Amino acid sequence: MHTRLTVVTVTHNGGLVIGGLLDSLPRDVRLVVVDNASSDDTLDIVRAKRQDATILRNEIGQGYGRGASRGLEAVETELALLANPDSVLSADAIQALIDAADTYPDAAMFGPVHKAGDGHIEPSHDVELWRRHLFGKRDGELPPDGDICVEFISGAVNLVRMDVLKEIGFYDPDVFLYFEDDDMCMRIRRAGHSLVVVPKSVVVHLNSGSVRPNAAYYWEKFWHIAWSRIHIERKYHGAAAATRLAVRDTLRYGVKALGNFLVFRGFQGRRDAARCAGTWAALRGVSALRSLEEAGK
């Protein structure tokens, strides 16, 4: 049944959730685990539950996209299923994605409907990619009634054709975290292939359940969200558009950070300060891979 498929997951201190993903996978599916320097029991759990898994360990965290690319390089099957360690799949959900790949030969990426841990629908696709960041929360949004072509599918769980990815390249190596899935979706579409959401495939995504949040984690998260947004703008809309957006966002987040600190909203202040710093770094041409460069990697 799953001889055509390899599951690829990228882990970083995912011991709290990786067991759920492993237990949910059919035993006959090939599995590649790329570990970004976990210091917890993530790999012990993988070895105990899936002795057949291919484990690729990075001594220094490489970020999501670079980690996923390393996993994809090890895939020898026709299809790859990228799944975050905080996702829970099922044989039926996987089969529905494979069936869609057979139904739509011109499409190259297939996404399931996501449910959060409490059962509510978690938006995981957008019909218009560039408009998806203009709106707030999408609580209460219902999944499509049937298969639908979209411009964006979340990188948390998706099925891809390996021949297409080998043709267009894997994830952007300049991105450490965030927006690497936007970039992948755009490159797939520019190569002439569709992206299809498959409502018959339903997965659970715990959303950030694979990390133990702390102040450093939140700073890194919002710094990279801001940096990667400017990087994507520059890549697809040019340097002038990226500069305009970066100047606007640097001022915007700087003012918001100051305002939040003045009224003692520490978390919000640090969040907006991180966004300001990440945007300013992108504007000045600072690499998102500075930690890897410092380590000589």
C-alpha positions in Angstrom: 0.0 0.0 0.0 2.7 2.5 1.0 5.6 1.3 -1.2 5.2 4.6 -3.2 5.6 6.8 -0.1 8.2 8.0 2.4 7.3 10.2 5.4 9.8 12.9 6.3 9.7 14.7 9.7 12.0 17.3 11.1 12.4 17.3 14.9 13.9 19.6 17.5 13.2 18.6 21.1 10.0 17.0 20.1 9.9 14.3 22.8 6.5 15.5 24.1 4.7 14.8 20.8 6.8 12.6 18.4 5.3 9.4 19.9 1.9 10.4 18.7 3.0 10.9 15.2 4.9 7.6 15.1 2.0 5.6 16.6 -0.3 7.1 14.0 1.8 6.1 11.0 1.1 2.7 9.2 3.9 0.3 10.0 4.7 -0.3 6.3 5.5 3.3 5.5 9.1 4.4 5.1 10.2 7.0 7.6 13.0 9.5 7.5 13.6 11.6 10.7 15.9 14.6 10.5 16.8 15.8 14.0 18.0 19.4 14.5 20.3 18.9 17.5 17.6 17.7 20.0 18.8 17.6 23.6 15.8 15.7 24.9 14.6 12.1 24.4 13.2 12.6 20.9 15.6 10.2 19.2 15.3 7.6 22.0 11.5 7.5 21.3 12.1 7.2 17.6 14.5 4.3 18.0 12.1 2.5 20.4 9.1 2.9 18.2 10.5 2.7 14.7 13.8 0.8 14.6 13.5 0.8 10.8 13.5 4.6 10.6 16.3 6.4 8.8 17.7 9.0 11.3 19.7 11.9 10.0 21.1 14.1 12.8 22.3 17.6 12.5 24.8 18.5 15.3 23.6 22.1 15.0 20.0 23.1 14.3 19.6 23.9 10.6 16.1 25.3 10.7 13.0 23.6 9.2 13.6 24.1 5.5 17.2 23.0 5.5 16.3 20.0 7.7 13.4 19.0 5.4 15.6 19.3 2.3 18.1 16.9 3.9 15.3 14.5 4.5 14.0 14.8 1.0 17.4 14.1 -0.4 17.1 10.6 1.2 13.7 9.8 -0.3 13.8 7.2 -3.1 10.0 6.8 -3.5 7.7 8.5 -5.9 5.9 10.5 -3.2 7.0 12.2 0.1 4.7 13.1 3.0 6.1 15.9 5.0 4.7 15.8 8.5 5.5 17.9 11.6 6.3 15.9 14.7 3.2 17.4 16.4 0.8 16.0 13.8 -1.2 12.8 14.1 -2.1 11.1 10.9 -4.1 8.0 9.9 -3.9 5.4 7.2 -7.2 6.8 5.7 -5.8 10.3 5.7 -2.7 9.2 3.9 -4.5 7.1 1.4 -6.8 10.0 0.5 -3.8 12.1 -0.4 -2.3 9.3 -2.5 -5.7 8.9 -4.3 -5.7 12.6 -5.0 -2.2 12.4 -6.5 -3.5 9.7 -8.8 -6.6 11.7 -9.7 -4.8 15.0 -10.4 -1.5 14.1 -12.3 -0.8 17.8 -13.0 -0.8 18.7 -9.4 2.4 18.4 -7.3 1.3 19.2 -3.7 -1.7 17.9 -1.8 -2.8 19.1 1.6 -5.2 17.6 4.2 -7.7 19.4 6.4 -6.2 20.2 9.8 -7.9 19.8 13.1 -6.4 21.2 16.3 -6.1 19.1 19.5 -9.5 20.3 20.7 -11.2 19.3 17.4 -11.8 22.7 15.8 -10.7 23.3 12.2 -7.3 24.9 11.9 -7.0 26.9 8.6 -4.1 25.3 6.6 -4.5 26.6 3.1 -5.3 29.8 1.3 -6.8 30.4 -2.1 -4.8 33.6 -2.5 -1.3 33.4 -1.1 -0.3 37.0 -1.0 -3.6 38.1 0.7 -3.4 35.5 3.4 -1.4 37.7 5.8 -3.8 40.7 5.5 -6.5 39.2 7.7 -6.8 38.2 11.3 -7.9 35.0 12.8 -10.1 32.7 10.7 -12.0 31.0 13.6 -15.1 29.2 12.4 -14.0 28.8 8.8 -15.2 25.6 7.3 -13.2 23.3 5.1 -14.1 23.2 1.4 -16.9 20.8 0.3 -14.6 19.0 -2.2 -11.1 19.0 -3.6 -10.0 22.6 -4.5 -7.0 24.2 -6.1 -5.3 26.8 -3.9 -2.2 29.0 -3.9 -0.9 28.0 -0.5 -0.8 24.8 1.5 0.7 24.6 5.0 4.1 22.9 5.3 2.9 21.2 8.5 1.5 18.3 6.6 1.5 17.8 2.8 2.1 15.2 0.2 4.5 16.1 -2.7 5.7 14.5 -5.9 9.4 13.9 -5.7 10.1 14.3 -9.5 8.7 17.9 -9.3 10.7 18.8 -6.2 13.9 17.4 -7.8 13.1 19.6 -10.8 12.5 22.9 -9.0 14.7 22.3 -6.0 14.0 21.7 -2.3 13.5 24.4 0.3 15.2 27.8 0.1 18.5 27.3 2.0 18.6 31.0 3.0 15.5 30.7 5.2 16.0 29.4 8.7 12.4 29.4 9.9 9.0 30.5 8.5 7.7 31.3 5.0 9.7 28.4 3.5 6.3 26.8 2.7 5.1 30.0 1.0 8.2 29.9 -1.2 7.8 26.2 -2.0 4.2 26.7 -3.0 5.1 29.7 -5.3 7.8 27.7 -7.0 5.6 24.7 -7.6 3.0 26.9 -9.2 5.5 28.9 -11.3 6.7 25.5 -12.7 3.1 24.9 -13.9 1.8 22.5 -11.3 -1.3 22.8 -9.1 -1.8 22.6 -5.3 -4.9 20.7 -4.2 -6.6 20.6 -0.8 -8.2 17.2 -0.1 -11.1 17.4 2.5 -11.4 13.6 2.7 -7.9 13.7 4.3 -8.1 14.9 7.9 -5.2 15.1 10.3 -4.7 16.5 13.8 -2.1 19.2 14.2 -1.2 20.2 17.8 0.5 23.4 16.6 3.7 24.2 18.4 3.3 21.2 20.6 6.8 20.1 19.6 8.7 22.7 21.6 8.9 23.9 25.2 8.3 27.6 24.8 10.5 30.1 26.7 11.6 33.7 26.3 14.5 32.7 23.9 12.1 30.6 21.8 9.6 33.4 21.4 12.3 35.9 20.4 13.7 33.5 17.8 10.2 32.8 16.5 9.1 36.4 15.9 12.6 37.5 14.7 12.5 34.9 12.0 8.9 35.5 11.0 9.7 39.1 10.4 13.1 38.4 8.6 11.6 35.7 6.4 8.7 38.0 5.4 11.1 40.6 4.0 13.2 37.9 2.3 10.1 36.5 0.5 9.0 40.0 -0.5 12.5 40.7 -2.0 12.6 37.4 -3.7 9.3 37.8 -5.6 8.6 41.5 -5.7 12.1 43.0 -5.8 14.4 45.0 -3.7 12.4 48.2 -3.8 9.2 46.5 -2.6 11.1 44.7 0.2 12.7 48.0 1.3 9.4 49.8 1.5 7.8 46.9 3.5 10.8 46.7 5.8 10.9 50.4 6.6 7.2 50.4 7.3 7.4 47.3 9.5 10.5 48.5 11.4 8.7 51.7 12.4 5.4 49.9 13.0 6.8 47.2 15.3 9.2 49.6 17.0 6.3 51.9 18.0 4.2 48.9 19.1 7.1 47.5 21.2 7.6 50.9 22.9 3.9 51.3 23.6 3.6 47.8 25.1 6.6 48.2 27.3 5.2 51.6 28.6 2.0 49.9 29.8 3.9 46.9 31.2 2.8 44.4 28.6 6.1 42.6 28.7 5.3 39.6 26.4 3.8 41.8 23.7 6.7 44.3 24.0 9.3 41.6 23.5 7.3 40.1 20.6 7.2 43.4 18.8 10.8 44.1 19.6 11.8 40.8 18.0 9.7 41.6 15.0 11.4 45.0 14.7 14.8 43.5 15.1 14.2 40.8 12.5 12.8 43.3 10.0 15.7 45.7 10.5 18.2 42.8 10.1 16.6 41.8 6.8 16.6 45.4 5.6 20.4 45.6 6.4 21.1 42.3 4.7 21.9 40.3 7.8 21.6 36.5 7.2 19.0 34.5 9.0 21.7 31.8 9.2 24.0 33.8 11.4 24.1 31.2 14.1 25.2 28.6 11.5 27.8 30.9 10.0 29.3 31.7 13.4 29.6 27.9 14.0 31.3 27.4 10.6 28.4 25.3 9.3 
